[in-house]
Amino acid sequence: MKHKHAELIKAWADGARIEVKRPSNGSWWEADPPLWDLDYEYRIKPEPKPDVVMEMHMTRFNSTMIYVDPNLRLTFDGETGELKSAEVIK
């Protein structure tokens, strides 16, 4: 009979980082090494989402993202979407 976590065990053996979550707890944490408990939930640790950088030209009267050299760079957190930084481009 195939182990409940067989595919994840194979991925871990090939170098994947594994996270675990208890049924009574809603948070994931890295399992190093995984115990492969049949009552726990496991997954391959997701890759962090990269930050999103937007450049635009902003004036007091309008903003545009095309046809004009940018003068403002905004960086948003890839995971939360929150603004991390704003930089004036000179």
C-alpha positions as CSV (number, residue, x, y, z in Angstrom):
1,M,0.0,0.0,0.0
2,K,1.3,3.4,-1.0
3,H,2.2,5.8,1.9
4,K,-0.2,8.7,2.4
5,H,2.7,11.2,1.9
6,A,4.6,9.2,-0.7
7,E,4.9,12.0,-3.4
8,L,6.0,14.5,-0.8
9,I,8.6,12.1,0.6
10,K,10.0,11.6,-2.9
11,A,10.1,15.4,-3.4
12,W,11.9,15.8,0.0
13,A,14.4,13.1,-0.9
14,D,15.1,15.1,-4.1
15,G,15.8,18.3,-2.1
16,A,12.4,20.0,-1.7
17,R,11.8,21.9,1.5
18,I,8.8,20.6,3.4
19,E,6.3,22.4,5.6
20,V,4.0,20.8,8.1
21,K,0.7,21.8,9.8
22,R,-1.0,20.1,12.7
23,P,-4.8,19.5,12.4
24,S,-5.4,21.6,15.5
25,N,-3.1,24.5,14.4
26,G,-3.7,26.6,11.3
27,S,-0.1,27.7,10.7
28,W,2.6,26.1,8.6
29,W,6.2,25.7,9.7
30,E,9.3,24.1,8.1
31,A,9.8,20.5,9.1
32,D,13.5,19.7,9.2
33,P,13.4,16.7,9.0
34,P,9.8,15.8,8.4
35,L,8.4,13.1,10.6
36,W,5.7,12.1,8.1
37,D,3.0,11.7,10.7
38,L,-0.2,10.4,9.1
39,D,-2.3,12.8,11.1
40,Y,-0.4,15.9,10.0
41,E,-0.7,17.8,6.7
42,Y,2.5,18.4,4.6
43,R,3.3,20.4,1.6
44,I,6.3,21.6,-0.4
45,K,7.3,25.0,1.0
46,P,6.0,27.6,-1.5
47,E,8.5,30.0,-3.1
48,P,8.1,33.5,-1.8
49,K,6.4,35.9,-4.3
50,P,8.8,38.5,-5.6
51,D,8.2,42.2,-4.9
52,V,6.4,44.2,-7.6
53,V,8.1,47.4,-8.8
54,M,6.1,50.0,-10.7
55,E,7.6,53.1,-12.3
56,M,5.5,56.0,-13.4
57,H,5.6,59.7,-14.2
58,M,3.7,61.7,-11.6
59,T,2.9,65.4,-11.6
60,R,0.7,67.5,-9.4
61,F,-2.0,67.2,-12.0
62,N,-1.9,63.6,-13.4
63,S,0.1,60.4,-13.6
64,T,1.0,58.2,-16.5
65,M,3.0,54.9,-16.9
66,I,3.7,55.3,-20.7
67,Y,5.4,57.8,-23.1
68,V,7.1,59.8,-20.4
69,D,10.3,59.1,-18.4
70,P,9.4,57.8,-15.0
71,N,10.1,60.0,-11.9
72,L,8.6,57.7,-9.3
73,R,9.4,54.1,-8.4
74,L,7.0,52.2,-6.1
75,T,7.9,48.8,-4.6
76,F,5.1,46.6,-3.3
77,D,5.6,43.5,-1.1
78,G,5.0,40.4,-3.2
79,E,3.3,38.5,-0.4
80,T,1.1,41.1,1.1
81,G,0.7,43.7,-1.7
82,E,1.6,46.4,0.8
83,L,3.7,49.4,-0.3
84,K,7.2,48.9,0.9
85,S,9.0,51.9,-0.5
86,A,8.6,54.9,-2.7
87,E,11.6,56.5,-4.5
88,V,11.9,59.7,-6.5
89,I,13.8,59.0,-9.7
90,K,15.9,62.0,-10.8
